[in-house]
Amino acid sequence: MKQNGVPKFYWQGGYGAFSVSVSKEQAVIDYIAKQAIKHRRLTFQDELREFFEKHRVKWDERYVWD
């Protein structure tokens, strides 16, 4: 955001943003509906690690967790 002309933009702790294609809307709805069940076997942190790896997102754990 700052590189695109919003110099006073800051993220709040504990939030992230992801874009989703309209063609995948139902898949996202289903995914959200199953979160409670999924997190019984997989922590949020492990799920996010898998997500980043699957989508080849470069990240640094020092800046993700509280």
C-alpha positions as CSV (number, residue, x, y, z in Angstrom):
1,M,0.0,0.0,0.0
2,K,2.8,2.4,0.9
3,Q,4.5,1.7,-2.5
4,N,1.2,2.5,-4.2
5,G,0.7,6.0,-2.7
6,V,-0.8,5.4,0.7
7,P,2.1,6.6,2.9
8,K,0.3,6.3,6.3
9,F,-0.9,2.8,5.8
10,Y,-0.2,0.3,8.7
11,W,-1.4,-3.2,9.4
12,Q,-3.0,-3.9,12.8
13,G,-1.5,-6.8,14.8
14,G,-3.1,-10.1,14.0
15,Y,-4.5,-9.3,10.6
16,G,-3.8,-10.3,7.0
17,A,-5.4,-9.9,3.6
18,F,-5.8,-12.3,0.7
19,S,-7.6,-11.8,-2.5
20,V,-10.0,-14.5,-3.9
21,S,-11.3,-15.0,-7.4
22,V,-15.1,-14.7,-7.8
23,S,-15.0,-18.1,-9.6
24,K,-13.8,-19.6,-6.3
25,E,-16.4,-18.0,-4.1
26,Q,-18.2,-21.2,-3.1
27,A,-14.9,-23.0,-2.4
28,V,-14.0,-20.2,0.0
29,I,-17.4,-20.3,1.7
30,D,-17.0,-24.1,2.2
31,Y,-13.4,-23.7,3.4
32,I,-14.5,-21.2,6.1
33,A,-17.4,-23.4,7.2
34,K,-15.0,-26.2,7.9
35,Q,-12.4,-24.2,9.9
36,A,-13.5,-25.4,13.3
37,I,-13.1,-29.0,12.3
38,K,-9.9,-28.5,10.5
39,H,-8.3,-26.7,13.4
40,R,-8.9,-29.7,15.7
41,R,-6.1,-31.5,13.8
42,L,-4.1,-28.6,12.4
43,T,-3.1,-25.3,14.1
44,F,-3.7,-22.0,12.4
45,Q,0.1,-21.5,12.3
46,D,0.6,-24.9,10.5
47,E,-2.2,-24.2,8.2
48,L,-0.7,-20.8,7.2
49,R,2.7,-22.4,6.7
50,E,1.1,-24.9,4.3
51,F,-0.8,-22.1,2.5
52,F,2.3,-20.1,2.0
53,E,4.3,-23.1,0.8
54,K,1.6,-24.2,-1.6
55,H,1.3,-20.8,-3.1
56,R,5.1,-20.1,-3.1
57,V,4.7,-17.0,-0.8
58,K,8.0,-15.8,0.6
59,W,7.7,-14.9,4.3
60,D,9.6,-14.6,7.5
61,E,8.1,-16.1,10.6
62,R,9.7,-13.4,12.7
63,Y,7.1,-11.0,11.4
64,V,4.0,-13.2,11.4
65,W,3.4,-14.5,14.9
66,D,2.8,-12.4,18.1
